[in-house]
Amino acid sequence: MARRRGERLDMTAWLARYLVGPAQLGDVTAPVRPATQDERGRDEDLRTAFERRQEPSGRSYLVERPRE
């Protein structure tokens, strides 16, 4: 059976969307909603309270920033 020209791209798109895409609990086809003010505030608190470190093995982890 001959392959149609678009079949391979369809499989690639499926793999990219469902296997490689970001982990999320919601519907992947739903439009992305903007972050709320509370979510932005929480994100900013996390970014200012912690810093990301990386071990020689490549594992990354968070360390609390020293208080000034």
C-alpha positions in Angstrom: 0.0 0.0 0.0 1.4 3.4 -1.0 1.9 6.0 1.6 0.2 9.3 1.2 2.5 12.3 1.3 1.0 13.9 4.4 0.9 10.7 6.6 4.5 11.1 8.0 3.9 14.7 9.0 0.7 13.7 10.8 2.6 11.1 12.9 5.4 13.6 13.6 2.8 16.2 14.7 1.2 13.6 16.9 4.5 12.6 18.6 5.4 16.3 19.1 2.1 17.1 20.6 1.4 14.1 22.9 4.8 12.6 23.7 7.3 15.5 23.7 5.1 18.4 24.6 5.0 20.0 28.1 3.2 18.1 30.9 -0.1 19.5 31.8 -3.4 18.3 33.3 -5.7 20.3 31.1 -6.9 19.8 27.5 -3.9 20.3 25.1 -6.2 21.6 22.4 -7.8 24.3 24.6 -6.5 27.9 24.2 -3.9 29.0 26.8 -5.3 31.3 29.4 -3.3 34.2 30.8 -1.8 33.9 34.3 -3.7 35.6 37.1 -2.2 38.3 39.3 -1.9 35.8 42.2 -0.1 33.3 40.0 2.3 36.0 38.7 2.9 37.1 42.3 3.7 33.6 43.5 6.0 33.1 40.5 7.9 36.3 41.4 8.2 35.2 45.0 9.7 31.9 44.0 12.1 33.5 41.6 13.3 36.0 44.3 13.4 33.5 47.2 15.3 30.7 45.5 18.1 30.2 43.0 18.7 27.3 40.7 21.9 25.3 41.1 23.3 22.5 39.0 25.4 19.6 40.1 28.3 18.3 37.9 26.1 15.4 37.0 23.6 17.8 35.4 20.9 17.5 38.0 19.4 20.9 38.9 17.9 21.9 42.2 16.7 25.0 44.1 18.5 26.6 47.0 17.0 29.3 49.2 18.8 32.7 48.6 20.5 34.1 51.7 18.5 36.9 53.4 20.1 40.3 53.2 
